[in-house]
Amino acid sequence: MDGKAVVVTGAGRGLGEAFAAHLARAGAAVVVNDVDEAQASRVAERIRRDGGAAVASGHSVADPEQAEAIVALCAAEFGAVHGLVNNAGLTYEALPWDDDPARARAVVEVNVLGVIYTGLAAIRRMRAAGGGAIVNISSGAALGQRTIATYAATKGAVSSLTASWALDLEDCGIRVNAVCPKAYTRMVWTSERASRHTPPERTPDLVAPLVHFLLDERSAGITGQVVRCTGPELHIVGQPYLKAPILHRDAWDVDSVATAFAEVFGGHLEPYGLEKRLPPRLRKWLTPVRSA
């Protein structure tokens, strides 16, 4: 990463801090962004103390003008924008009937619009310069997870955005990939549910080498991918696809749709959510019959 300038959002703690510190040690100049400017300054100061190059930003990604300012700061301080890690994110737990529209809106503004705003600002500069790399932080929750539906929806949006940007930018020399990290961060330790599945030894720095790889030249030619890293495990997340069989009629009415599900699609229903729960129809079919 020598000579590269990278923006890392949400870098005041947790995953973002680990990414920023790792990239700086690898030679990158880093804009450490976080709405908690004191935390961003702490991380930037530590990087500089360790011999790296870093500047702090307290701007909010959820505001398009401030998102532009984050990227402009990188160009002004370091002369270019070679990489962007869209890491800033919010979450909370709520069952649908107890969810709060104001909290949902705030999560969407940061997790989706924040990625878009900062990404667009970086893309314009990268395209003018002839290339770059973007890593969007998604989540396995995009596949569906209990009590965090709004967060899961935003991460599904990030994965879709990643694929769309990769298509639009492949001829511009800009690669766009997403990472689904699993690490022991504040999002985990403040959630009894999440902390049961993510032990403290799954530290954020275990995910940083993957982000580094996707930003540097060794990942040339890799774009549009969603990659999950839990620390010990590293794997590609499959993209959504159109599942066979595909039935054809000149026009579908309610009765013909019902027949299609009863006679064909009933055997092709997909398990849903990270826990791969079976639809009730399949659960009924697979429940063993107990003899009297």
N, C-alpha and C positions, 0 to 999 in steps of 0.2 A: 504493500500500500504506500510505498515511498512516493512522495510527490502528489498524492491524491488528497482532495478536500471532500469531506463527507459531513452531511447533516444527520444528526440522530435526534429525533424528537422523543419527548418523554424520557430524557436521559438523566434526570436528577436522582434516580434510584433504580433498584431492581434490574430488569433486563436491559433497559436503555443505558444505565450506568455501566453495566458489564460490556455492552457493545461498544460504547464510546471509549472506555479504557482499553479494551482489546485492540480496537482499530488504531488508537493512538500509539500503542506499543508496537504495532506493525508498521508504523511510519506515517499514518494518515494525519492530516490536520483536521480537527473535529470541531464542529459547532455543537455544543452541548445545550440542547433546548429543553426547557421545562417551565410550566407556568409557575412552579415554585422556584423563583429566580435564585433564592438563597441556596437551594439544593443544586441548581445548575452551576452556580458559581463555585460551590464546594468541589464538584466533580472536575470542573475545568481547572481549578487551582491545583488539584491533586495531579492531574495530567501534566500540567506545566512543571510542577515540582519534580515529577519523574522524568523530565526531559522532553516531553511531548509538546505539541502545539494544539491549543484549544482556546475557544472563546465561548462565553456563556450567553444564552438568549433566554429571556423570560417571556417571550411572546406566546400567544395562544394559537394553536393550529386551527381552532374552530372559527377564527375570524379570517376571512380571505386576505385582508390587508396585512394582518400580522403574520400570516403564513408566508406571504410574499417577503415580508421583512426578514424572516428567518433565513430564507434562501439568499436574499440580497446580502445579508451579513456574511454568509460564507463566501460569496463572490468578492465582496469588498475586502475582507480580511485575508483571504487565501488565493484570490485571483481566479477562481473557477469553482464549479460544482460538479464533481465527478461521481458522487454517490449520495444516496438518500436512504435512510432507514426510517420508515414511517412506523414508529413504535408507540407513540402517545396513545393512551387508551384509558377508558373508564369501564367499570362494571359495578353491578349490584345484584342482589338476589331478591326475587319476589315471585310469588305465584301470580298467574295472570289476573285473577280477580282482585288482587291487592296491589297491582302495579300502579305506578304513579306516572301520568303522562309527562310531567315536567322532568322527572328523572330519565324517562325513556328518551325524551328529546335531547337532553344534555349528552347522553351516551351516543346517540346518533350523530350529533354535531361534532363530537370529538373523533369518534371511531370511524365514521364514514366521511363526513364532509371535511374533517381535518386531514385525512389521507388524500382526498381529492385536491383540496386547496394547496397543500404543501407539494403534492406531486405535480400539479399543473405548473406551479412556479419553477420547480426544478426541471421539468421536462422542457420548458421553453429555453432555458439556458443550455441544457444538455444537447438539445437538437441544434442550436446555433453553433455549439462547439464540436458537433460531430459524433457525440456518443456519451454514454454514461450507464449507470446501473442503479436500479431501485429495488429495495427489499421492503415489502409491506409485511407487517406482522399481523397474521391472521390467527386462527385458533382451531383446534380440533372441535371446539364447541360449535363451529359452523355446521357440523353434521347433526346438531340437535342435542341439547342437554337440559336437564331439569332445572328449574328455578332461575335460569339466566337467559330467558328467551330473547330479550332485547339485545343483550350482548352477543348472543349466538347469531342473531340476524345481522348485526353489524359486521361480524367476522365472515359470514357468508358473502356479504356484499364486498368485502375486501378481497376475497378469493376471486369473485367474478370480475371485479375491477382489474385485478392482476392479469387475468387471461385476456381481457379486452385491451388493456394498455399494451400487453405484449404483442398482440396482433397489429395494433395501430403503429407501434414504434419499432417493429423488427427491421424495417428498411431505413431507420434513422440511426441505427447503431446503439439504441438504448434497450438494455435488457431489463425485464421486470419479472421478479419472482416473489413468492410469499413464503414465509416461515411460520409454522405452527409450533411454538415452543411450549414445553411443559417444564416449569421451574418453580422453586419455592420462593415466591415473592410476596409482597404485601397483599396482592390480590388473593393469594392462596392462604396465608396465615391468618387473615381476617375472616375466612370462611371455613366453618366446621366441615362442610361437605367437601370442599376442595382439599383441605389439609389432610383428609383421610386417604387421599389418593396420590399425594405429592409429598414425599418425605423431605426433611431439611437438607439432606445431602444432595438433592437435585438443585444445585446452585445455578444462578443465571449464567455464570461464566462458562458452563458446559455447553451452552447453546451458541456462544459467541463465535467459535470457529466456523460454524455453518454460515452465519451472516457474513463473516470475513470472506469466505470462499465465494459466495454469490456476488460480492462486490468486486473481487479482483479478477485479473485476466485469466486465471485458471478455469473460470466458469464460462469462458467465451463460448457462445453457441447455445447456452442453456437459458431459456426464457419461457415464461408462461407456466412455470412449475410451482406447485405448492408442496413444500417439504416440511415434514414433521420431525422434531428432535425433542426427545424426552430426557436427554443426557445419555443414557446407555443405548437408546434406540434411535435410529435414523432411517426414515423411509419416505417415499413419495406418496402423497395423498392422491387417490384417483379422482379424475375430473368427472362431473356429471355427464351422462350420455343418454342417447335415445335407445331405450331397451326394446329389443325384439320380443314377441312378434308385433308388427305394425299392421293393424287391420285397415282395410279400405272399403268405403262405401261412397256412393255419390253424395249422400247426405245422411247425417246421423240424427235420429230422434231419441226421445227418452227411452223408449222400449228397446231399440237396437243397442243403445249404450248399456242398458241393464243386462241384456243378453250377452254382450261382449264381456262384461265383468263376471257374469255367472258361469259362462262356458269357456272363457279363455283367460282373462286377466286374473281371475281368482287364484290361479296357480302361480302367478308371476308377481304378486304383491311384494313390495320391498320392506325389509325390516327398517326401522327408523330410529334415529338418535344414536349417540355414541355407544349406548348399551345394546344397540341392535334389537330393539323390542319388536316382536312380531305383531302385525295387525291382528285384531280380534278374530277375523275370519280364519287366519292361519293358526292362531292359538287353538281354536276350536278343533281344527283338523288334526293338529298334532298332539292334543291331549289324550293320553292313553285311556282306553275304556277299561274301567275296573269291573271285574266280575263280581256278582253278588256273593 
